[in-house]
């Protein structure tokens, strides 16, 4: 297996929000409040910002490669957005993994597109649709029905928006831990409080839920047998146990407690 499961966490891009929305010299906190209010007026209620006004503060991953599985967040807590995005696309250039996400097509990847363009991050492998590698003509990261990127939310819903389900509920439905310690709605407050480590830890637990759903999906579609599925789960459990990090130990305990 050569699989890269990922998730991102974002905060309002207050710097560009001030400039694009004429917010003057408001503080970061007040600029974000204004951005949310303007968006609510625009949508008739939802404060969820447009994709290009999200700033990436964490990218977490489960990487299954050769005989190992690793769980981590890209870069360091003090890394800037450009560094996080560069590391993400450099990994794709180096390993050409199967990308797996939950709502990656609808949120994570469009945000990464805009922010990579903002920072001038090159990603030739990701953007290849057959011009450089002919095998990418019929199976690339960008084609909605291709399989180099599997958006589990899309696939499981049969690409029907009305059938979409939240990751937290699907993970819990399958006996996995679901949300632990935080939610996306609390990321901005945590960022203002300087708790980038907490955001990264939360993102890692989210991506672990996604990976476990992915393994169950691979079992369902016959790419894993019952025995190989159990081996993959055991390999992940071993990785979480040896990582010696509280939030990963808590995830393992919650997962095994449900099993």
C-alpha positions in Angstrom: 0.0 0.0 0.0 1.1 3.5 -0.7 -1.7 5.6 0.8 -1.7 9.2 2.1 -4.7 10.1 4.1 -4.9 13.8 4.9 -6.9 16.5 6.6 -6.4 20.2 7.0 -7.4 22.8 9.6 -7.9 26.4 8.7 -8.5 29.8 10.2 -9.7 33.1 8.6 -7.1 34.8 6.4 -7.6 38.0 8.2 -4.7 39.7 6.4 -6.2 39.3 3.0 -9.7 39.7 4.4 -8.9 43.2 5.6 -7.6 44.0 2.1 -10.2 42.3 0.0 -13.2 43.3 2.1 -12.1 46.8 3.1 -11.9 46.1 6.8 -9.4 48.8 7.5 -7.0 48.2 10.5 -9.3 46.0 12.6 -7.5 43.6 14.9 -7.3 40.0 13.8 -10.2 39.0 16.1 -12.4 41.9 15.0 -11.5 41.3 11.3 -12.6 37.7 11.6 -15.8 38.7 13.2 -16.5 41.1 10.4 -15.6 38.5 7.8 -18.0 36.0 9.4 -20.8 38.7 9.6 -20.3 39.7 5.9 -20.4 36.1 4.8 -23.6 35.4 6.8 -25.3 38.4 5.1 -24.1 37.0 1.7 -25.4 33.5 2.3 -28.5 34.3 4.4 -27.1 32.6 7.5 -23.9 30.6 7.1 -20.7 32.2 8.3 -18.5 29.6 6.5 -16.0 31.7 4.5 -15.2 31.3 0.9 -12.4 28.8 0.2 -9.8 31.4 -0.8 -10.2 33.2 2.5 -9.2 30.2 4.6 -5.6 30.1 5.9 -4.1 26.6 6.5 -2.6 26.2 10.0 -2.4 22.4 10.1 -2.1 19.5 7.7 -2.1 16.0 9.3 -1.7 12.7 7.6 -1.6 8.9 8.0 0.9 7.6 5.5 0.9 3.8 4.8 4.1 3.0 2.9 5.9 -0.3 2.5 5.7 -2.0 5.9 5.0 1.1 8.0 2.2 3.4 8.9 3.0 6.9 10.2 0.7 9.5 11.8 1.9 13.1 12.1 1.4 16.7 11.2 3.4 18.3 8.5 6.1 20.8 9.4 6.4 22.2 12.9 3.9 24.2 15.0 5.8 27.4 14.1 5.9 26.6 10.3 4.2 29.1 8.1 1.4 28.3 5.7 3.7 28.1 2.7 6.0 25.5 4.3 3.0 23.3 5.2 1.6 23.4 1.7 5.0 22.9 0.1 5.6 19.8 2.2 2.2 18.4 1.2 2.8 18.7 -2.5 6.4 17.7 -2.2 5.2 14.4 -0.7 3.0 13.8 -3.7 5.8 14.6 -6.1 8.1 12.1 -4.3 5.8 9.2 -3.6 2.8 9.5 -6.0 0.5 8.1 -3.3 -3.2 7.3 -3.4 -4.7 10.4 -1.7 -7.6 9.8 0.6 -9.8 12.4 2.3 -13.2 13.2 3.7 -14.7 16.1 1.7 -11.3 16.8 0.2 -12.8 17.5 -3.1 -15.2 20.0 -1.7 -13.0 21.7 0.8 -9.4 20.7 1.6 -8.1 20.5 -2.0 -9.7 23.7 -3.3 -8.3 25.5 -0.3 -4.9 24.1 -1.0 -5.1 25.1 -4.6 -5.8 28.7 -3.8 -3.2 28.9 -1.1 -0.5 27.1 -3.1 -1.1 29.6 -5.9 -0.9 32.5 -3.4 2.5 31.2 -2.2 3.9 30.1 -5.5 4.1 26.4 -4.5 4.9 24.1 -7.5 3.1 20.8 -7.6 3.7 19.3 -11.1 2.9 15.7 -10.2 -0.4 16.7 -8.6 -1.5 18.7 -11.6 -0.5 16.2 -14.2 -3.4 14.9 -16.3 -1.3 12.9 -18.8 1.0 15.5 -20.3 4.0 14.2 -18.5 3.0 10.7 -17.4 0.5 9.0 -19.8 -0.8 6.8 -17.0 -2.3 9.9 -15.5 -4.5 10.5 -18.5 -7.1 8.2 -17.2 -6.3 8.1 -13.5 -5.1 11.4 -12.0 -5.7 13.5 -8.8 -8.0 15.9 -10.5 -10.6 13.7 -12.2 -13.7 13.5 -10.1 -14.3 9.8 -10.8 -10.6 8.8 -10.9 -9.0 6.9 -8.0 -5.7 8.6 -7.3 -7.7 10.8 -4.9 -10.6 9.1 -3.1 -12.9 11.5 -1.4 -14.7 9.0 0.9 -17.6 11.4 1.6 -18.3 11.7 -2.1 -17.8 8.1 -3.0 -19.9 6.7 -0.2 -22.7 9.2 -1.0 -22.7 8.1 -4.6 -21.7 11.7 -5.5 -25.1 12.9 -4.3 -24.9 15.9 -2.0 -28.1 15.0 -0.3 -26.5 11.7 0.8 -23.4 13.3 2.4 -22.7 12.4 6.0 -20.4 14.0 8.6 -17.1 12.1 9.3 -17.8 12.2 13.0 -21.1 10.3 12.7 -19.9 7.8 10.1 -16.8 7.0 12.3 -18.9 6.6 15.4 -21.4 4.5 13.4 -18.6 2.1 12.6 -17.3 1.9 16.1 -14.4 4.4 15.8 -13.7 7.2 18.2 -15.1 10.2 16.2 -14.4 13.7 17.4 -12.0 14.0 20.3 -11.2 17.1 22.3 -12.1 19.8 19.7 -14.2 20.5 16.7 -13.6 22.6 13.6 -15.7 25.4 15.1 -13.2 25.8 17.9 -10.1 26.0 15.8 -10.1 29.8 15.4 -10.5 30.3 19.2 -7.7 27.9 19.8 -5.5 29.6 17.3 -6.1 33.0 18.9 -5.1 31.4 22.2 -1.8 30.2 20.7 -2.7 26.5 20.9 -1.4 25.4 17.6 -0.3 22.1 19.1 -3.9 21.4 20.2 -5.1 22.1 16.6 -2.5 19.7 15.2 -3.4 17.0 17.7 -7.1 17.4 16.9 -6.4 17.2 13.1 -4.4 14.0 13.7 -7.3 12.3 15.4 -9.6 13.4 12.6 -7.3 11.9 10.0 -7.1 8.7 12.0 -10.9 8.4 11.8 -10.7 8.9 8.1 -8.0 6.2 7.8 -10.1 3.7 9.7 -13.1 4.4 7.5 -10.9 4.0 4.5 -9.7 0.6 5.7 -13.3 -0.5 6.2 -14.1 0.8 2.7 -11.2 -1.3 1.2 -12.6 -4.3 3.0 -16.1 -3.6 1.6 -14.8 -3.3 -2.0 -12.7 -6.4 -1.8 -9.2 -4.9 -1.9 -8.6 -6.1 1.7 -9.6 -9.5 3.0 -10.8 -9.9 6.5 -7.4 -11.1 7.5 -5.5 -8.3 5.8 -7.9 -5.7 7.1 -7.1 -7.0 10.7 -3.4 -6.8 10.0 -3.7 -3.2 8.8 -5.7 -2.3 12.0 -3.1 -4.1 14.2 -0.3 -2.2 12.4 -2.0 1.1 13.1 -2.6 0.2 16.7 1.1 -0.6 17.1 2.1 2.7 15.5 -0.2 4.6 17.9 1.1 2.7 20.9 4.8 3.3 20.1 4.3 7.0 19.2 4.1 7.8 22.9 1.8 10.8 22.5 -1.1 11.4 24.8 -3.7 12.2 22.1 -2.7 9.2 20.1 -2.8 7.0 23.2 -6.3 8.4 24.0 -7.4 7.7 20.5 -6.2 4.1 20.7 -7.9 3.6 24.0 -11.2 4.9 22.7 -10.9 2.9 19.5 -10.1 -0.4 21.3 -12.7 0.4 23.9 -15.3 0.4 21.1 -13.9 -2.7 19.4 
